[in-house]
Amino acid sequence: MKHIYLIIYLFSILLCLFSPLYAQDVMIVVGNNAPPYRIIIEGEFSGIYFDTFKEIAQRLDREIQFREEPFARALVSMERGDADIMLGPNRTPEREEFLIYTDATFPPAQKAFYVHPDTPPITTYEDLYGKIIAVHLGKVYFERFDNDQELTKEEVNSYEQAIMKVAKGWNDVVIMPEPEGDYLLQQLEVELKKSPYIVPGNVSYLTISKQSPAQHLRKAIEEAMNTIKEDGTMQTILERYGHQSPGN
């Protein structure tokens, strides 16, 4: 009889060890360089999003590994289950097919339009027609803009590339989350003019791949994020970089 109890006991331990909660030893977090939210310099990951998730992982006593990937490729990794966590994507029906949008959210950021200093600014949505607009590959902005087939949009791999194309006159305007745009222009020392037409932003999400065992940590992650906001840690992180968070 003692042997039976021992077998049951050992079996219960194995079930715990191999349950989804325990199988996820290291959570893979993917993202692109998008300062001041995701800052990647020589293999070091910082910025509002990465710092926040470091704090969450520490509170949950979980090990994480950051992996730099272009935004569109990061989405593919999440869809395939090659990564566990992606920080900051806006919500779309297409992405909901493979992403779990948690209640752990970041504040929204306005979308702004930047033009060459020698050209007229964008004052209304209608001013965008007839312009060549640089947009970041794989990102969404706001519904009317994203679905407008009459606009001329040119996809680029980074906002740095978009800024330079507008500065050189190859594109007419670039749309960017306002804090990110302001940050990059200062870092690149490029003079573009921010237009008065500004679009309110949507919240950005902490997302989990539907293929990942980390989905079983959803509630714990959400509770940790709430605590981070309530105890002032989030405000400290935001002030560290002097900005609020973007949408993508």
C-alpha positions, 0 to 999 in steps of 0.5 A: 500500500505504501508503494501505491501512495508513493507512486501517486505522490511521484505522479502528482509531482510530475504532473506539476512539473510538466503542466503549462505553468511549470513548462515555461522556464524562459519566456521569449519576448520579441520586439524591434528597436522603437525608442523610447519604448523598445530600446535595443543597443548592442544587445541591451534591452531597455525602454518603457515596454522592456523595463515594464516587463522586466519588472513584471517578470521579477515580481512573478519570479520568471526568467525572460529572454529578449530577442530583437526582431523587425515588427512584422517578423515579430508578429510571425514569431508570435503566430508560429509560437516561436515567441511568447510575449510581444509588447505594444501592438495595437488590437486588430481582428487579424492579430486576435487570431493568434495573439491574446490581448491581456488587460495589461495595457500601456497608455495611448499615444497620439499619431502625428504627421511629419513633413519637410520644413519647406512643404505645407503641413497636414491640417486635415485628413483630406490633406493626405490625398495626393501625398506619398505617405511613409508607413512602417511595415506591419503596423497599424495607425487608426481605422480610417487611415488603415482602410483608406485605399485612396491614400498612397502609402509606401511601406518602410522597414523602420521609422529612421528610414521613413524620416530620411526619405521625407527629409530627402524629398522622396516621400511627402509625409511620415506618420508616427506615434508622436513621442516616438517621432519626436524622440527619433528626430532629436536623436537623428538631428533631422529637421522635419515639421510636425503638422497640426493634424493629430490623431488620438491614439489607442492603448497598446497591449501586452500580448501573449502568443496563443501557442505559448504556455505563458498564456496560463500566466495571463492573470498573474501578469495582469495583476502584476501590471495593475500593481505596477501602476498602483504603486507608482512603478509605471510612473517612474518608468515613464518619467525615466524616458520622459514620454508616454507609450505608443501604439503600433 
